[in-house]
Amino acid sequence: MSDLPRAVEIFEEGPREGFQIEPGPIATSRKVELIEALSATGLGSIQVCSFVNPARVPGMADADAVVDALRPRPGLRYRALWLNEKGLQRALGHGETLSLAGMIVLSASEPFLMRNQNRTIADNLREQRAQIGVYRRHGIPVERILVMAAFGCNFAGDIALESVLETVRDGIDLVAEEGVAVETISLADTMAWATPRSIKRVVGAVRERWPTHRISLHLHDTRGLGLANAYAGLEMGIDSFDSSVAGLGGCPFAGHKGAAGNVCTEDLVFLCEEMGIRTGIDLERLIDAAQLAEEIVGHPLPGSVMRGGSLRRFRAPA
């Protein structure tokens, strides 16, 4: 039986997810322009950049300049991603603009973890424990346990359900040992192996084992099932999703050139609203932002609703 949520929370990741993988340089001013357009849509959270090694991710070389140009808005959280203490220290320099929240980053696939962060699972657990100490010293809350490659991996193949559960348990045990309360388990289909069936299987197993935790989905659309997988999540009662405006982006370490970005934000919003699920987002403004994103990157993006439009004008009285 389906158990649709009444409302969903959408975490927009397009500016980070998208601009990290674009091959050509994009002016800082244009990145800020897109973030400002997204800020006017009603989104509550926008991930604006990542503080990472520019030699590995050149598209994030201007992360500090992007954040410096933003204007804080009431009710809107500007977020950033970091993978180590050096990146966190950079983020801390923007404490007045960024809403800083810690995340325990794990992977159900050790081969992907080695490729993405050059760590074994054991090394990564030690690093995450150290990160908790850093968060504690700076008064930063830890909001999520993120499990990458939760549905499959281009380097390890199918990921056994028990491996996913063991990875989640590692995170749960870690935060418990450190005396940290974390409410959300985020399951990431990092390399787009998920299907609606596997979404329901993995979400169901995690929920059965940890029924008091909120589950969030981070879905990629490389194989065209992003929105179908989101629908499966909605049927399971999932009320928290990461997404990317116009379908911007992709993972530069996924191991194939066709790696697509997260499930498209405006397509997800359209789906939710047509199902009677509240998002709090102005779809028309979001479509405008998606079209702007496509203009900025200078090539077609995969979003559908940005082309077909909403149904509002067709339903309006003559």
Summary of the structure (lengths in Angstrom):
residues: 318
radius of gyration: 18.5
end to end distance: 39.2
largest distance: 63.9
contacts: 1092
relative contact order: 0.16
helix: 43%
strand: 17%
